């Protein structure tokens, strides 16, 4: 078994492979301690050492804006790319620097699938869809604020909500004035952490920490998001409008 495992070392690592083979022979003689020392020496300057280094915090300006491929049909009925670029509707919230909405697509009711529909984001956006409608967006959340952080001059909780409602119509109306950041919508939201980490908190104070690739199904529940890391978090949201029971 030992000889099979050493056979997988990369061919351009001749010295490391020879050292490993030597260690394996000594291990066959019973010297387990020498084998562990050899493994430590081989890995010392490689992948294991790199993994032990903390990741550097990234500034949001270092992250390229996500692009959106929009498909449709041509006059002959064949599928075509109508665009492949950053969505025309990018919303930056000045009251909360780094908070950016990438509004990707929305529908109301049962969508027609002619493939000839204009890009709805050219006309604007809204907070959430009505019953049966959909909204697809990415949100980039700013890094965790350092101790002593103060918002931009003149910004208050109310002025921040007003700005959100002006730029994403109606969005500020969904936030709870008695508990900052808590909000509710009449939607089912499918949420995915695309990059970074996010903490989700619900009414009972329970929290879960979400890592890249983790998903949430939000069933019209009151909640808030908080970024626990000193780097931006990018999340994807697909909201489906419903009726509260």
HELIX and SHEET records of a PDB file:
HELIX    1   1 UNK A    2  UNK A    6  1                                   5    
HELIX    2   2 UNK A   14  UNK A   28  1                                  15    
HELIX    3   3 UNK A   32  UNK A   43  1                                  12    
HELIX    4   4 UNK A   47  UNK A   52  1                                   6    
HELIX    5   5 UNK A   60  UNK A   62  5                                   3    
HELIX    6   6 UNK A   94  UNK A   96  5                                   3    
HELIX    7   7 UNK A  120  UNK A  122  5                                   3    
HELIX    8   8 UNK A  157  UNK A  167  1                                  11    
HELIX    9   9 UNK A  171  UNK A  174  5                                   4    
SHEET    1   A 2 UNK A  68  UNK A  73  0                                        
SHEET    2   A 2 UNK A  79  UNK A  85 -1                                        
SHEET    1   B 6 UNK A  90  UNK A  92  0                                        
SHEET    2   B 6 UNK A 100  UNK A 107 -1                                        
SHEET    3   B 6 UNK A 134  UNK A 141 -1                                        
SHEET    4   B 6 UNK A 233  UNK A 241 -1                                        
SHEET    5   B 6 UNK A 187  UNK A 195 -1                                        
SHEET    6   B 6 UNK A 215  UNK A 219 -1                                        
SHEET    1   C 3 UNK A 207  UNK A 210  0                                        
SHEET    2   C 3 UNK A 198  UNK A 202 -1                                        
SHEET    3   C 3 UNK A 223  UNK A 226 -1                                        
END                                                                             
